[in-house]
Amino acid sequence: MALAPSVQAALATSQACEAASGASAASDEARDDDSQRRLLDACFLGPYGENDGLLEKLVVEFLRDHVYWRRNFHPEDPPAIPTHAAQHPAYQGFEARLRRELHQLSAALKKSVPFHSPRYLGHMVSDLLIPGLAAQMLTLPYNPNNVSEDAAPVTVDMEVQVGLQLARMFGYPHDPARAECAFGHLTSGGTLANYQALRLALALKAFPVALRAAGVPDLDLPTDDWNAFNLGRAGAIALLDAWTRWLAAQDSATRRHWRARVEAERLEQLGIAGFFARHPQLRVPVVLAPITAHYSWSKGLKLLGLGRDQLQLLPEDGMRLQPEALEQALADCARDRQPVLLAVAVLGTTEYGTIDPVDAIVAARDRWQSRGLGFDIHVDAAWGGYLATLFRNADGSLRPLDEVRRDYRRFPQTEVHAAFAALAQTDSITVDPHKLGYLPYGAGAFVCRDHRAMALLAEAADYVFHTPSTEGYLARYRHLGQFIPEGSKAGAAAAAVYVTHKVLPLDHAHFGLLPRQTVLAAEAFHARAEAFAVAMADVARATVPFAPDSNLVCLALNPAGNTDVARANAFVRALHDELRCDPGQPLQLKQFFGSVTTLRPEALGDAHMRHILQALDLDPATLRTDGDDGSDRLVILRHTLMNPYLIDRENGISYIDLYFEHLARRVRAQLREH
Ligand SMILES: *Cc1c(COP(=O)(O)O)cnc(C)c1O
């Protein structure tokens, strides 16, 4: 069978890599490459349900195991449900109704979006990893509640371990025997993790001000409120640490007295209105985020009562935060004595997969800290967090740029490598196991670099730091409900993430094999898109508007001869209408699934935007910034390349080629119809 062009291209890449590394190494690598692929064969249920036997075996085995566990708790207790219960008409009536409803549910779910298929190139979701799915199903009947160890003696520890696993992936300190060890926990998703970042940053920023207001003696407190509010994370944690030690050295009556005085001055006690009324020289701090930031930031500021006015969106260039724009915003803040709570970097934007220059943001934080404007850096890596595995060795060290590059054609750009290398110096990170972690929904994660700050989120203020030890660390976080925004939450989700990270450790040789496939697919997709643009030149202009930073690739299109943005948008929307879920029609009528997004000059930069419009023969004057008909932006197709089977080497099929052939037919058909 003749190989499809993308399959050939993918093979050529791996052959070129082999040639570059010498002949004998080449055969080693070919063998490695093959065994890597075989390993991936076992990871998912598969597009065809190929691994049904494996999953079924696991589910049945561990369901039985659970039943034995019930029976062996007190085997002397007789069965409470009689053995003949199933013969009673009421029982049978119940079972009949249950079956009927389950049949209907199962039938209705056939309309679900086929995330598992390599024909699905839409949003940030794909097949589920068997280790996570099996661990979650196995755990469900035990129903642990990770709110605390009383309700989850096993899975709470797993959740804390997941935090350490993720911390290691990002380069944070992850040895709980060290005082400054990181801490992470799961959330319902990235939205809540971002909210937790806001909460923690605000608590830590305001705490030194409370210490001053309470007039705690003996501590080396900042000289005024502005300085207290601008200590930055390291300074604030050092002060918190000093306060804790001081408190521990007092007798119990003194301790109670001072703890109550400080508590009474805390922002968490007074509320935002009360706190700032008491400190009129301080303004409510702002959050600086790139314009492509996820809308969870807006939600978070509203939820925390800071208000959306306090979210300052910064312009970008090529979908990446502009360091100059950040610098300008910080200079303005310093001049206006406007405190800054967080600078947000996005590692893998939701719409474009682009990576902000985390290194430049870290440099800006350190520079402004020395000028007295302190703020924290939070990285919203809900999407791109797991790409960090591509940059990690099994021993936890960072892989150098040229070594990572050997695996790809273009990835990673120098800036992208620098961004991942700088993660270790940020203050906190959001990452979604339920996105690029290929796990079921309900699994986001928040990780902070230095766990000591978490004391300020504890519901019952406990400033007790046990002398740093693994046992003390674990004991503390077994009361997870004290620290997290939620209360009750699924221990099964923690088990799923933990087991997955154990089966596929978070380095390039294990878990990293998965994102590697997705980046290779994105490179093949990008190349194929360029060939598509040439082949379609007679009827349409097409261009990849910016080089993908990771595994999302966009495609801009315009019918030949058209110069009007509004018409180009209508054309792309019509194409997308055929690429989206349509519950009114049988699923099988859909050839492919894609998604759309838009390009705006504020995110792309004016020059870059003009360049793209020109490449599409669109008149920049028709991009109307004043209209409310959507013609202030350019609608483009967006493809998330997460499915590991986009290039099916087994059968020599490239779903990327099939997609572009389909798209070519649809473009021509649309043009005929209109
Ligand atoms: C998906 C996403 C979020 C929100 O995460 P949820 O899990 O949907 O709550 C936040 N930020 C970014 C960058 C994302 O991609």
The ligand as an SDF file (V2000), in Angstrom:
LIG
                    3D

 15 15  0  0  0  0  0  0  0  0999 V2000
   -8.9710   25.2830   29.6970 C   0  0  0  0  0  0  0  0  0  0  0  0
   -8.2570   26.4270   30.2360 C   0  0  0  0  0  0  0  0  0  0  0  0
   -8.6310   27.0090   31.4590 C   0  0  0  0  0  0  0  0  0  0  0  0
   -9.8490   26.5730   32.2260 C   0  0  0  0  0  0  0  0  0  0  0  0
   -9.7420   25.2640   32.6220 O   0  0  0  0  0  0  0  0  0  0  0  0
  -11.0630   24.3920   32.9440 P   0  0  0  0  0  0  0  0  0  0  0  0
  -10.4480   23.0730   33.2700 O   0  0  0  0  0  0  0  0  0  0  0  0
  -11.9020   24.3870   31.7170 O   0  0  0  0  0  0  0  0  0  0  0  0
  -11.7380   25.0100   34.1130 O   0  0  0  0  0  0  0  0  0  0  0  0
   -7.8780   28.0490   31.9360 C   0  0  0  0  0  0  0  0  0  0  0  0
   -6.8060   28.5020   31.2560 N   0  0  0  0  0  0  0  0  0  0  0  0
   -6.4060   27.9650   30.0850 C   0  0  0  0  0  0  0  0  0  0  0  0
   -5.1960   28.5030   29.3980 C   0  0  0  0  0  0  0  0  0  0  0  0
   -7.1160   26.9000   29.5320 C   0  0  0  0  0  0  0  0  0  0  0  0
   -6.7230   26.3890   28.3590 O   0  0  0  0  0  0  0  0  0  0  0  0
  1  2  1  0
  2  3  1  0
  2 14  2  0
  3  4  1  0
  3 10  2  0
  4  5  1  0
  5  6  1  0
  6  7  2  0
  6  8  1  0
  6  9  1  0
 10 11  1  0
 11 12  2  0
 12 13  1  0
 12 14  1  0
 14 15  1  0
M  END
$$$$
